[in-house]
Amino acid sequence: MRTRIVVFSLAAAALAGCGADDGGEDDVAGPTWYRDVAPLLAEHCMGCHRGGGVAPFSMETYDVAAAVAPMMLEAVEAGVMPPWDAASSDECAPRHAWKDDARLTAAETQLLRDWIAAGTPAGKAADVPAPPDLALAGVTHSVTPSVPYVTTGDRDEFICYLLDPGISRLSWMTGLEVVPGNERVVHHVVVMGYMPPPVLNAAAGGTPVGQPFPCNGGVVTMPDTFLMGVWTPGSQPFETPADIGLPVPAGALVLVQMHYHPGGATTNDPDASTVNLRLQTTRPIHTYTIGAAGNAAAAPQLQPGPDDRDVPEFRIPAGATDHVETMRFPLSGLADGRFRLFAAYPHMHYLGVELSVQVEHPRPDGGVDTECLVNVPRWNFDWQRTYQYDAPIADLPSIGNGDTIVVRCSYDNTLANPFVRRALEELGLQEPVEVLLGEESLDEMCLGMFGVLVEPAP
């Protein structure tokens, strides 16, 4: 996949070296690079902006950081960097903060302002803190296809692999990482567990482990499956606390669905993406599953919209701006009790602008209490991730029978949306086209996925 990352221009390279230090005593009263700014950027930026990172240049040196400082501050103040889409709005404000929130605090942003206002002084030379390692720690099982796949280069393709991680006893997953082999063509990855191993191609006598086979749509509803996780552009490894884990039975296989989106550019580079798992054999206090609400194609879940024709339909007309699709999912048939949510994963495609998921709790008096579960007021396709609530388990949001989950997504299908321009370029088109609900990159989605603790709240 040809991921486009928002970066800072290096046009200000002439600023490099300004305020450089000769190694003497640090007698600068305000913030300096070595003492204040380098540790700040190491924590918030250098995970990507480092040698070999996903960003196109490193911020590990004073010269580069000083050169891009004004644009860095502009991106921070605009909320573009560090990439973190989940945020509160007047309409939807989750009551908890998020774990590992990468955004700078007001005080940290002011430190950058003060450093720039002072002429970006370097200060006394010192070691720059090492950037965080974004790879999944403690990997116990790793699976990679034995036969890579080469895309056609002219259309979206859904290709699956059945892989054997060699799980010999009941285990619990506390970490999942997908490492795309060819990021230019990988649009998303769905990782499923299978138990017992299925025969996926009876006519061919079964699908050999590690070899590709087509699997358009429907993979998450196949029998004897359970969802382990997903990868989308911008995703970081998913990790849970040690007291929360996803059960993985002994002998379970891993089914990986690869969504390839060449974007019209032929490539002969093969893909063999890797799935890393962190499993433990000690049962955690809490187990979880993954639930989802969204992607309703019709009533009664899909609500009427302004661009519908005769009945509610998920259809985004060409040229539509502020187009809204709303879906309502009444909950019933769950086990007794309430079930806590510890993580949220919002998802749309290129046309997306805003997404919110709320839950309505009925009151005994006939009224409704509404709680915001996740809100993305400015969607960025290139930086999708799973967010975990920063709260004790006893205080997490919960759902139960009688509640209603409401998913609301808005879209901009005009040339003012830079992602629309990208999509049209990949199609070789000049003007927007009508977009419907679907799995391909140039279709759309409106989805909220959640990590749900299986044990009901006491």
C-alpha positions in Angstrom: 0.0 0.0 0.0 1.3 3.4 -0.9 0.9 5.0 2.5 1.2 8.8 2.5 2.5 10.2 5.8 2.0 13.8 6.9 5.5 15.1 7.2 7.3 18.4 7.9 9.0 20.1 5.0 12.7 20.4 5.1 12.7 23.6 3.2 13.9 25.4 6.3 17.2 23.5 6.3 19.0 26.8 6.2 18.1 27.1 9.8 20.2 24.1 10.7 23.0 24.9 13.0 21.5 28.0 14.5 22.0 28.1 18.2 24.5 25.2 18.2 26.5 24.7 21.4 30.2 24.4 21.7 30.0 21.9 24.5 30.4 24.3 27.4 28.3 24.8 30.4 24.5 25.0 29.8 23.7 28.4 31.2 20.6 29.0 29.0 17.6 29.9 31.2 14.9 28.7 28.7 14.4 25.4 27.1 17.3 23.9 25.0 17.5 21.0 22.6 19.5 18.6 24.7 18.0 19.3 28.0 14.3 19.8 27.2 13.3 19.3 23.5 15.2 16.1 22.7 13.6 14.1 25.5 10.2 15.5 24.5 10.5 14.5 20.9 12.0 11.1 21.9 8.8 10.4 23.8 6.3 11.7 21.3 7.9 11.7 17.8 11.0 9.6 17.4 9.2 6.3 17.5 8.4 7.1 13.8 10.9 9.9 13.1 14.1 7.9 13.5 16.5 6.0 11.4 14.7 3.1 9.8 11.3 4.4 11.1 8.1 4.8 9.1 8.5 8.6 8.8 10.7 9.8 5.9 13.3 11.6 8.1 14.7 11.3 11.5 14.4 13.9 14.4 17.2 12.4 16.4 19.6 15.2 15.6 19.6 18.8 16.6 20.2 20.1 13.0 17.1 18.5 11.6 14.8 19.3 14.6 15.9 23.0 14.6 15.3 23.2 10.8 11.7 22.0 11.0 10.8 23.5 14.4 8.3 26.1 13.1 6.5 23.5 11.0 6.7 21.0 13.8 4.9 23.4 16.1 2.3 24.2 13.4 1.5 20.5 13.0 1.3 20.0 16.8 -1.0 23.0 17.3 -3.2 21.9 14.4 -3.5 18.4 15.9 -1.9 16.7 12.9 1.1 15.4 14.7 1.6 13.2 16.6 -1.1 11.3 14.8 -3.9 10.5 17.3 -7.4 10.7 15.8 -9.5 10.0 18.9 -10.6 13.2 20.5 -13.6 14.8 22.3 -16.2 17.1 20.8 -19.3 18.9 22.0 -21.4 16.1 20.6 -19.3 13.1 21.9 -16.8 13.2 24.7 -15.7 9.9 26.3 -15.5 10.1 30.1 -12.1 8.5 30.2 -8.8 9.4 28.7 -6.8 7.0 26.5 -3.8 4.9 27.4 -0.5 5.9 25.8 -2.0 9.1 24.4 0.7 10.4 22.0 -0.5 14.0 21.9 1.5 16.8 23.6 0.1 18.4 26.7 -0.5 22.2 26.7 2.7 22.6 28.8 4.7 20.5 26.3 3.4 22.5 23.4 4.3 25.7 25.2 7.8 24.4 25.7 8.2 24.1 21.9 6.9 27.6 21.5 9.4 28.9 24.0 12.3 27.0 22.4 11.5 28.5 19.0 11.0 32.0 20.4 14.4 31.8 21.9 16.0 30.8 18.6 16.1 27.0 19.1 19.2 26.9 21.3 21.0 23.6 21.4 22.4 24.0 25.0 25.0 21.8 26.5 25.6 18.6 24.4 24.3 15.4 25.9 23.1 12.0 24.7 19.7 12.1 23.0 17.3 9.6 24.7 16.7 6.5 22.7 13.3 6.5 20.9 10.7 3.9 22.0 10.7 0.6 20.3 7.3 0.2 18.6 7.7 -3.5 18.0 5.7 -6.0 20.0 7.7 -7.1 23.0 7.8 -10.7 24.2 6.7 -12.4 21.0 6.2 -16.1 21.6 4.8 -17.3 18.2 5.5 -15.9 14.7 3.9 -17.1 11.4 4.7 -16.1 7.9 3.4 -17.6 4.6 5.7 -20.0 3.0 4.6 -18.9 -0.5 4.4 -15.1 -1.0 1.7 -13.5 -3.2 2.2 -11.0 -6.0 -0.8 -8.8 -6.8 -2.2 -8.2 -10.2 -1.6 -4.5 -9.9 -4.9 -3.5 -11.4 -7.6 -4.3 -8.8 -8.3 -5.0 -5.2 -7.7 -8.6 -4.2 -8.6 -10.6 -1.0 -6.1 -13.4 -0.4 -6.1 -15.7 2.6 -3.4 -17.8 4.2 -3.9 -20.6 6.7 -1.0 -20.7 9.1 0.0 -23.0 12.0 1.6 -21.3 15.0 2.0 -24.6 16.7 -0.1 -23.9 19.8 0.2 -27.0 21.9 -2.0 -26.0 24.9 -4.7 -23.6 25.8 -3.2 -20.1 25.8 -4.3 -16.5 26.1 -3.2 -13.8 23.7 -1.9 -10.5 25.2 -0.3 -9.1 22.1 -0.7 -9.1 18.4 1.5 -7.5 15.7 1.1 -7.6 11.9 4.3 -6.7 9.9 3.3 -6.1 6.3 5.8 -7.6 3.8 5.0 -5.1 1.1 3.4 -1.9 2.5 2.7 -0.5 -0.9 -0.1 -3.0 -1.6 -1.4 -4.0 1.8 -4.6 -2.2 2.6 -5.7 -4.1 5.6 -5.2 -7.5 7.3 -7.7 -9.5 9.3 -6.3 -12.1 11.7 -8.7 -14.9 12.6 -8.4 -18.0 14.8 -9.8 -21.3 13.6 -10.8 -24.2 15.8 -11.1 -26.9 14.6 -9.0 -26.5 11.4 -11.4 -26.2 8.5 -11.3 -27.7 5.0 -11.4 -24.5 3.0 -11.2 -26.0 -0.5 -12.7 -29.4 -0.6 -12.4 -29.7 -4.4 -8.6 -29.3 -4.1 -8.5 -31.6 -1.0 -7.9 -28.8 1.4 -5.7 -25.7 1.3 -2.1 -26.3 2.2 -0.8 -24.4 5.2 1.2 -21.3 4.2 -0.1 -21.1 0.6 -2.4 -18.3 -0.7 -6.0 -18.8 -1.9 -8.7 -16.3 -2.8 -11.3 -15.4 -0.1 -13.4 -12.5 -1.1 -15.6 -11.3 1.8 -17.3 -13.1 4.6 -14.2 -14.2 6.4 -15.2 -12.9 9.8 -18.5 -14.9 9.7 -17.0 -18.3 8.8 -17.9 -21.0 11.3 -15.6 -22.1 14.0 -13.8 -18.8 13.9 -12.9 -16.0 16.4 -11.5 -12.6 15.6 -8.0 -12.0 16.9 -7.3 -8.6 15.5 -6.9 -6.4 12.5 -4.1 -4.3 10.9 -4.8 -1.0 9.0 -2.5 1.8 8.0 -1.0 3.5 11.1 -1.7 0.5 13.4 0.6 -0.2 16.3 1.0 -3.6 17.9 -2.0 -4.3 20.1 -1.2 -5.2 23.7 -3.4 -5.8 26.7 -2.4 -5.8 30.4 -1.3 -9.1 31.8 -4.6 -9.6 33.5 -6.6 -9.5 30.2 -6.2 -12.1 27.4 -7.9 -13.6 24.4 -8.4 -17.4 24.7 -6.6 -19.4 22.0 -7.3 -23.2 22.1 -4.6 -25.8 21.7 -4.3 -26.7 18.0 -5.8 -23.5 16.8 -4.7 -22.3 13.4 -4.4 -18.7 12.2 -6.3 -17.5 9.1 -4.9 -14.3 7.7 -7.0 -12.4 5.2 -4.9 -10.0 3.2 -6.6 -7.1 1.4 -4.4 -6.0 -1.4 -5.0 -2.6 -3.0 -2.4 -1.9 -5.7 -4.0 1.4 -6.6 -3.5 1.0 -10.3 0.3 0.6 -10.1 1.6 -2.7 -11.2 4.0 -4.2 -8.8 6.0 -7.4 -9.1 7.2 -7.2 -5.5 5.9 -10.2 -3.5 4.2 -9.9 -0.1 4.6 -12.3 2.7 3.3 -10.5 5.8 4.2 -11.8 9.3 1.8 -12.2 12.3 3.5 -12.0 15.7 1.7 -13.3 18.7 2.4 -13.0 22.4 0.7 -15.9 24.2 0.8 -16.9 27.9 -0.3 -20.2 29.3 -1.4 -18.7 32.7 -5.0 -17.9 32.7 -5.5 -14.1 33.2 -8.1 -12.6 35.5 -10.2 -11.4 32.6 -10.8 -12.8 29.1 -12.1 -10.9 26.2 -13.6 -11.1 22.8 -14.0 -8.6 20.0 -17.4 -7.2 19.1 -18.4 -4.8 16.3 -21.3 -2.5 15.4 -21.7 -0.8 12.1 -21.6 -1.4 8.3 -25.4 -1.7 8.1 -26.6 -1.7 4.5 -30.3 -1.4 5.1 -33.1 -0.7 7.6 -33.9 -1.2 10.4 -30.3 -0.6 11.6 -29.5 1.9 8.9 -31.4 5.1 9.6 -33.0 7.4 7.0 -30.6 10.0 5.5 -30.9 13.1 3.4 -29.5 11.5 0.2 -31.7 8.4 0.3 -34.1 7.7 -2.6 -37.0 5.5 -1.6 -35.6 3.6 1.4 -32.6 4.0 3.7 -29.5 3.2 1.7 -25.8 3.5 2.3 -24.9 5.6 -0.6 -22.6 8.6 -0.8 -23.4 10.6 -4.0 -20.6 12.1 -6.0 -20.0 15.7 -4.9 -21.7 15.2 -1.5 -20.3 17.1 1.5 -21.3 16.6 5.1 -23.0 13.4 4.1 -24.1 11.4 7.2 -24.9 7.8 7.7 -26.4 6.7 11.1 -26.9 3.2 12.4 -28.7 2.0 15.5 -28.1 -1.5 17.0 -30.4 -2.5 19.9 -28.7 -5.1 22.1 -30.5 -8.3 23.0 -29.8 -12.0 23.5 -26.6 -11.3 25.6 -25.9 -13.2 28.7 -27.3 -11.6 31.9 -25.3 -8.8 33.3 -23.3 -6.0 31.9 -20.1 -6.4 29.9 -17.2 -3.9 30.1 -15.5 -2.4 27.1 -11.7 -1.8 27.4 -10.7 -0.9 23.9 -12.2 0.8 20.8 -11.2 0.6 17.1 -13.0 3.0 14.8 -12.8 2.4 11.0 -13.7 4.1 7.7 -12.1 4.4 4.3 -10.9 7.4 2.1 -14.1 9.5 2.2 -14.4 9.5 6.0 -14.4 12.8 7.9 -15.9 12.1 11.3 -17.0 9.0 13.3 -18.6 8.6 16.6 -20.0 5.6 18.6 -22.3 6.1 21.5 -24.4 3.8 23.7 -27.9 4.6 24.9 -28.7 3.2 28.4 -32.5 3.1 29.1 -33.5 4.5 32.5 -36.3 3.1 34.7 -38.2 6.3 34.3 -38.4 5.8 30.5 -35.6 8.2 29.7 -32.2 7.5 28.1 -28.7 8.2 29.3 -26.2 8.5 26.4 -22.5 7.7 26.8 -19.8 8.4 24.2 -17.6 5.4 23.6 -15.2 6.8 20.9 -15.1 9.9 18.8 -13.0 10.8 15.8 -13.7 14.4 14.8 -11.1 14.4 12.1 -10.6 11.1 10.4 -7.2 10.2 8.9 -7.1 7.0 6.9 -3.3 6.8 7.2 -3.3 6.7 11.0 -5.7 4.1 12.3 -5.3 2.4 15.6 -6.9 0.7 18.6 -7.5 2.9 21.6 -7.7 1.6 25.2 -9.5 3.4 28.0 -7.2 4.7 30.7 -9.4 3.6 33.6 -9.7 0.8 36.2 -11.6 -2.2 35.0 -14.4 -1.5 37.5 -15.0 1.9 35.9 -14.9 1.0 32.2 -17.9 1.7 29.9 -20.3 -1.2 29.8 -23.1 -2.6 27.6 -26.0 -5.0 28.2 -29.4 -6.1 27.0 -31.7 -3.2 26.3 -28.9 -0.8 25.4 -28.6 0.6 21.9 -25.3 1.3 20.2 -25.4 4.3 17.8 -22.8 4.6 15.1 -22.6 7.9 13.1 -20.2 8.6 10.2 -19.9 11.6 8.0 -18.2 11.8 4.6 -16.9 14.3 2.1 -17.0 13.0 -1.5 -15.6 16.2 -3.1 -12.3 17.3 -4.4 -11.8 19.3 -1.3 -11.1 16.0 0.5 -7.4 15.1 -0.1 -8.2 11.4 0.3 -10.8 11.6 -2.4 -8.2 13.1 -4.7 -5.9 10.2 -3.9 -8.6 7.6 -4.6 -9.5 9.2 -7.9 -5.8 9.3 -8.9 -5.6 5.6 -8.2 -8.6 5.0 -10.4 -7.4 7.3 -13.1 -10.5 9.5 -12.7 -10.9 13.3 -12.6 -14.2 13.7 -10.8 -15.8 12.0 -7.7 -18.0 9.0 -8.2 -20.9 7.5 -6.2 -19.6 5.4 -3.3 -21.4 2.4 -1.7 -20.8 0.2 1.4 -18.2 -2.4 0.7 -14.9 -4.0 1.6 -12.7 -2.6 -1.3 -10.6 0.4 -0.7 -12.7 2.7 -2.8 -15.9 1.5 -1.2 -16.8 2.9 2.3 -17.3 1.6 5.8 -18.7 2.9 9.1 -17.6 0.6 11.9 -16.8 0.6 15.6 -15.0 -2.5 17.0 -14.5 -3.1 20.7 -12.6 -5.3 23.1 -15.3 -6.7 25.3 -14.5 -8.4 28.6 -16.3 -11.8 28.7 -16.9 -11.8 32.5 -20.0 -9.8 33.3 -19.5 -6.9 35.8 -20.4 -7.9 39.4 
